[in-house]
């Protein structure tokens, strides 16, 4: 699998080492669950904290599906 380097904003959440996209998503979900950021009523929605807002383009809440699109912009 191709390793991708996270942007500074994404690195604040998952670390700055280049890793495969699958690992990026895994680490992001671990962070979301650890910090209880999944919406209580709509489990498909992720509530952004101060570290995730820059990754999510400033949005306070995104869907799981939008999240994968948004993190693509932070990988190179």
BATIBA-812184 format. One record per residue (C-alpha): residue in three letters; x, y, z. Coordinates in Angstrom, 1 decimal, always signed. Example, Ala and Ser with C-alpha at 12.3 -4.5 7.8 and 13.67 -1.06 7.14 Angstrom:
REM residues 2
SITE   r      u      v      w
SITE Ala  +12.3   -4.5   +7.8
SITE Ser  +13.7   -1.1   +7.1
//
This chain:
REM residues 76
SITE   r      u      v      w
SITE Unk   +0.0   +0.0   +0.0
SITE Unk   +1.2   +3.5   -0.8
SITE Unk   +2.1   +5.5   +2.2
SITE Unk   +0.8   +9.1   +2.3
SITE Unk   +2.1  +12.0   +4.3
SITE Unk   -0.6  +13.8   +6.4
SITE Unk   -0.8  +17.6   +6.4
SITE Unk   +0.1  +19.5   +9.5
SITE Unk   -3.6  +19.8  +10.5
SITE Unk   -4.2  +16.0  +10.1
SITE Unk   -0.8  +15.2  +11.7
SITE Unk   -2.1  +16.9  +14.9
SITE Unk   -4.7  +14.1  +15.1
SITE Unk   -3.0  +11.0  +13.7
SITE Unk   +0.8  +11.8  +13.9
SITE Unk   +3.1  +12.9  +11.1
SITE Unk   +4.6   +9.7   +9.8
SITE Unk   +3.6   +8.6   +6.3
SITE Unk   +1.1   +5.7   +6.5
SITE Unk   -1.3   +4.0   +4.1
SITE Unk   -4.8   +5.5   +3.7
SITE Unk   -6.4   +2.6   +5.5
SITE Unk   -4.3   +3.3   +8.6
SITE Unk   -5.2   +7.0   +8.4
SITE Unk   -8.9   +6.1   +8.6
SITE Unk   -8.3   +3.6  +11.4
SITE Unk   -6.3   +6.2  +13.5
SITE Unk   -9.0   +8.8  +12.8
SITE Unk  -11.7   +6.5  +14.0
SITE Unk   -9.7   +5.6  +17.1
SITE Unk   -9.4   +9.4  +17.9
SITE Unk  -13.1  +10.0  +17.2
SITE Unk  -14.1   +7.1  +19.5
SITE Unk  -11.6   +8.0  +22.2
SITE Unk  -12.9  +11.6  +22.4
SITE Unk  -16.5  +10.6  +22.0
SITE Unk  -17.0  +12.7  +18.9
SITE Unk  -19.6  +10.5  +17.2
SITE Unk  -23.0  +12.2  +17.4
SITE Unk  -25.3  +10.5  +20.0
SITE Unk  -28.5  +10.6  +17.9
SITE Unk  -27.1  +10.3  +14.4
SITE Unk  -24.2   +7.8  +14.6
SITE Unk  -23.2   +8.6  +11.0
SITE Unk  -22.3  +12.2  +12.0
SITE Unk  -18.9  +13.2  +13.5
SITE Unk  -18.7  +16.3  +15.7
SITE Unk  -15.5  +18.1  +15.2
SITE Unk  -13.3  +19.2  +18.1
SITE Unk  -10.6  +21.9  +17.8
SITE Unk   -8.1  +19.5  +16.2
SITE Unk  -10.6  +18.1  +13.7
SITE Unk  -12.2  +21.4  +12.6
SITE Unk   -9.3  +22.4  +10.3
SITE Unk   -9.3  +18.9   +8.8
SITE Unk  -13.0  +19.1   +8.2
SITE Unk  -12.7  +22.5   +6.4
SITE Unk  -14.0  +24.4   +9.5
SITE Unk  -17.2  +22.5   +9.7
SITE Unk  -18.6  +21.6  +13.2
SITE Unk  -20.1  +18.4  +12.0
SITE Unk  -19.6  +16.1   +9.0
SITE Unk  -21.0  +12.7   +7.9
SITE Unk  -18.7   +9.6   +7.8
SITE Unk  -18.9   +9.8   +4.0
SITE Unk  -17.9  +13.4   +3.8
SITE Unk  -15.1  +12.8   +6.3
SITE Unk  -13.3  +10.4   +3.8
SITE Unk  -13.5  +13.0   +1.1
SITE Unk  -12.2  +15.8   +3.4
SITE Unk   -9.2  +13.8   +4.6
SITE Unk   -8.1  +13.2   +1.0
SITE Unk   -7.2  +16.9   +0.8
SITE Unk   -4.9  +16.4   +3.7
SITE Unk   -2.8  +13.5   +2.3
SITE Unk   +0.0  +13.7   -0.2
//
